[in-house]
């Protein structure tokens, strides 16, 4: 059983704050009481939609999903503009045609993921998984997870990030994924049960922080989707040439329990229900042992690894995310100074 590294007492103490730092947190608002009738009607409509989707094969559903993605691009103005802004800032060397085409394809991929989630349990089995997936540089990470010595698996909102957890569960790997409950409890229950029937182990976001240290000590692997804005209290590290607020929890967990971090992805090949699962980086404890600021170094390393696989096919990344929403204090101060300077230049003081 793993024990916290006593030489890392500050990080062990910081681990107590994981509940506030490990996943995206929103400003506290008065929780609105859900309308149970409206939720049930939405659930009923969802089940009817799923019923009709299952009348067609997965390829037909994926074609329809791409159509839905293009509609979203056309009519979801705020999301489209955010995606365009993020793409322009991340790829300043690309022309407008490339930016727009990448954005449209990104929206298509998001819609296609919904089809993937519904069809994966129906299609992918132990006997035929090779028909739907291939692997790249994943062997080492697979055996490290299988050793049951504790590990962290990191990915981003990219391609089909759901199928990784499904395949690990299918073959009995001791891995837990963190999931945020949907607002509609009926749909949430349906999707949770579908995942659990395939053997997936899920941690509710609200209580995961208290369970993660125990699971790591027992040798489990914990999976994170680690590319969301972490607010003002996050660590700002480089992501596509801009500093992005990133959560501390992954680094804190790795430091405290001295466990490695594997960064991987699930990438769709073409328009098919077929995926490449790959590992771009494994960060080992001995790598950060001599670092002056190991927490920041780990955070920067796994963020860089996420960028690496996104750059290999940027059309599969969720560019509509507000990944760069919060800015570091020094950047805000400089922006304020520039604003004052520009204002003074327009309205010079009287002599």
Residue, then its C-alpha position, 0 to 999 in steps of 0.5 A: x500500500x502506498x503512503x504519502x511521502x513524508x518529505x512532501x508535507x506541504x503538498x500533503x497538507x495542500x491535498x486537503x484542499x482538493x475538493x476545491x481545486x481538482x475540477x472546474x468550480x463555478x461561483x456559488x449560486x443559489x441552486x435552482x430547484x429542478x422541475x421534475x415534470x420538465x426533467x421527466x419529459x426531457x428524459x422521455x424525449x431523450x429515450x425516444x430519440x435513442x430508440x430511433x437512433x438504434x434503428x439505424x447503424x452507427x455510420x448513419x448516426x455519425x453522418x447525422x451527427x456531423x450534420x447536427x454539428x454543422x447546425x451548431x456551428x451556424x446557430x450557436x453564435x457564442x460558441x462559434x465565436x469563442x472557438x474562432x477566437x481560440x483558434x486565431x490565438x493558438x494558430x496565428x500563422x493559419x489562414x481564415x479558411x483553415x481556421x473556419x474549417x477546423x472550427x466546423x470539424x471540431x463542432x462535428x466531433x462534439x456531436x459525433x461523441x454523443x453517438x459514440x457514447x450510446x453505441x460503444x456498449x452495443x458494439x465494442x466487446x472483448x471479442x471484437x475490440x480490434x475492429x474498433x481501435x488501434x494503439x500507439x505507444x500505449x504498451x508501457x502505460x498499460x502495464x504500469x496501470x496493470x501493476x496496481x501500484x497507483x497511477x494518474x491518467x490524464x487526457x483532454x476534451x479531445x476526440x473520444x475521451x470516453x472510450x478509453x475508460x470503457x476499454x480499460x473497464x472491459x478488460x478489468x483494469x482498476x481505473x476510476x473516472x471522475x464524472x460530473x452529474x448531469x442536471x437532469x437526474x433521469x438522464x444522468x441515471x440512465x447514462x451512469x447505469x449504462x457505463x457501470x454495466x460495462x464495468x466502468x468505475x465512476x467517482x462523482x465529482x462532488x465527493x471524489x476529492x475525499x476518495x482519491x487518496x484512498x484509491x491511489x494508496x490501494x493501487x488504483x489509477x484515477x483518470x482526469x480530464x485536465x484541460x479546463x480553466x481553473x480560475x484565479x487560484x490555478x497554476x498558470x502554465x503555457x498552453x498554445x503560447x498563452x498561459x492558461x489556469x490549470x488545476x493543482x490537484x493532479x500535481x499534488x496527488x502525484x507529489x504526495x503519493x509519488x505516483x507517475x502520470x500518463x497522458x493519453x488520448x482517444x482519436x477518431x480515424x476519419x469519420x468512422x467509429x474507429x479510434x486510435x488510443x495513444x500515450x504521448x508522455x509518462x511523467x515519472x517521480x524521479x523526473x521531478x525529484x530535483x525540480x525547484x518547483x515540482x508542482x508547477x513543473x508537473x502541471x506544465x509537463x502534462x499540459x504540454x503533452x496535451x498540446x502535443x496530441x491536440x496539434x497532431x489533429x486540432x480538428x478534434x479538440x473542443x475549441x469552444x471551451x473557455x480554456x483561457x478565461x482567467x488571466x494571471x495577475x501580472x498580465x492583468x496589471x500590464x493590461x491595466x497599465x497599457x489602458x491607462x497609457x492609451x487613455x493619457x495619450x488621448x487626453x494629455x494633461x494640461x500644461 
